[in-house]
Each structure stands twice: as structure tokens, then as C-alpha cells.
């Protein structure tokens, strides 16, 4: 198991080979913003309550992106309002992570997303120096802070989406990561990482960072990819979907994995069953991702996880998060919440200890 220290009872792990610590349970702010107009589910009133409670529980790893909520950027704006109304010590306690590569809109603007060839030039998206320098400034302004603790490149900026050849990167890797290195030198960014990158893409980035980084402390510390019991192969972020090969790669290179979608959009909370789909209201029945998870295989897995959780005396969500934390290469599990009770439940998942037999059973039912 990973070596940990505690903050307010919450186990904390280091990210990669760096000195940056994160709470084992993190907080994802994807659907946070201004519900009255941007389609988000958490606004300031509820959001501030959840953020205050998160710190009380030791959940200090908060994860957002410049383009959440259809490119509105309002998740970052909500955080900015929160930090502006709290003592400076609160910002110091939070390990603040955000992601860039997409465009963001001015406040109260909405429109087609993710691409709009009439509203945004190619310099307002991607991984170029002109984009990264400007977008980090926008992030700092929106979040009302002077630094980003962990900055991810949100996706691999390639022509094909999966290629790694020199001709496949839309922006030369040397340009992208020397810019990231400059942002660290300027003090605007503390650590850097990648999201939605395959092992091959991540290895290429790491090699370039070793060449352009000013010293050994300038390194890639984590990979934030989709990972859950319901989509195990998705962590590889490539066509092969080889979960074990990706875990081995991260162990070999000393990278931490930060899973997003750890509860498969709510499938692994036990909320959805084969018998209640016409009655339950939630993301999987009201949003376009439903067909991705509400399959015969997915619902059978959810039922098995619920059965094991009841026997274990924990919630389905806690069991699913505990399975992720059983992997040494996991740094922190970022679960999105839209209710205070979600945080209370997810935030204590680290207390669930799985036996070798239970891990083997989870492995079998999720294949």
C-alpha cells in the first residue's frame, strides 16, 4: 500500500515522485457554477457549504478546469468567489488543481461547445505558448488566486487523438512543456501533470520535460484519466485499453494516477437498478451519458457492487472508491458531489479496508 500521512484524519498520499501531497479523497467540481444559466448543479450557496465541510473532513484536493460547464469557466469563478470570502489560510490549505487546453467564455456567455469556428480562433485552444500563457492568466483571475498548485494539460493535443509521432502533435512538445516550465519559473504554477493521455503520450511528454525543464524538480507528477470498476480499460486512454499495462507504466515511471469518473456517472452508487430506470432521476437518465453505463453489463455490475457493499456494511460508492485506493499508484480519487451527503459518504471511503478475497471478487465481477 502507498505510504500516507494524515490531515484531520484523512490519509494523504504523495503525487508521483514529488513533494506534493493530496488527500486520498478529492473533490471534483465539474458541475459547479451558476445553475440559473449554465446548466451546472451546484451554485454558490450549496457550494460554499460543501467546500467548508470538505476542509473540515480533510478533503483538501480540489479539482476543476478552465472550461467546465459547456466552456463557461464558471466552476473556476465559483472557487474565486469562495476564496475571496475566506481567510488566506484557506487557500493555503487547498491543493488547487485545474486543467487547460479548451477555450473558456467570458462571464455569462454561453454557446456551442467544444468547438465554434466563428467565435474562437485556433490560438484560443490547444497547447501553444500563446494559448497557455494567456489561459493561465484567465484561470488565476477567475479563481482569484496568485498560483495554481497543479496544472494539467487537459488532453493530448494531437491530430489523430492517439498518435505520438513528432508529426502528430499539433503543437511541438518542446514548445508546450518549455512554456509549462516557464510558468513554474514565474511562480504561477507549482506542479504540472497530464490528463487524458495514454502511456505512449505521457512517456513522450516526460522525455521532453526532462530536456526543457530547468532542473530535476520540473517533472510530470500525475496522469488524470477515467478509471472505475465499470470502465477499467479506460485508464489506458488508448485503443488497446490495457489497464494492467498502464498501471505498470505508472509504477515504472513513478507517476500517480488521479481517477476521474470513479463512480461511473453514478452507476456505482447503487442508485440505478434494472427495475427503476423509468422512475429514478439522475445524470444517467437525464444526460447523454446514460447509454454508456446503463447497459445490461453495467447494471449487473452495479447490483453486484451493491450486494457486496451491504454485506461489508458500507455504501456502494465507498466500496468502489476503496477498490481504486487499493492500487498503490492511485494518488487521489476525485469524486464529484452535488449534495452535502455525497461528500460525507465519499469522504470516509478510505475507512473501508478490502480483503484479498474481496479484491479478487471485485476483480472477477468487473471483468
Buried (B, 14 or more C-beta within 10 A) or exposed (E): EBEBEEBEEBBBBBBBBBEBBBBBBBBBBBBBBBBEEBBBBBBBEBBBEBBEBBBEBBBBBBBBBBBBBBBBBBBBBBBBBBBEEBEEEBBEBBBBBBBBBBBBBEEEEBEEBEEBEEBBEEEBBBBBBBBBBBBBEBBBEBBBBEBBBBBBBBBBBBEEBBBBEEEBBBBEBEBBBBBBBBBBEEEBBBBBBBBBBBBBBBBBBBEBBEEBBEEEEBBBBBBBBBBBBBBBBBBBBBEEBBBEBBBEBBEEBBBBBBBBBBBBBBBBBBBBEEEEEEEBEBBBBEEEBBEBBBEEEBBEBBBBBBEBBEEBEBBBBBBBBBBBBBBBBBBBBBBBBBEEEBBEBBBBBBEBEBEEEBBEBBEEBBE
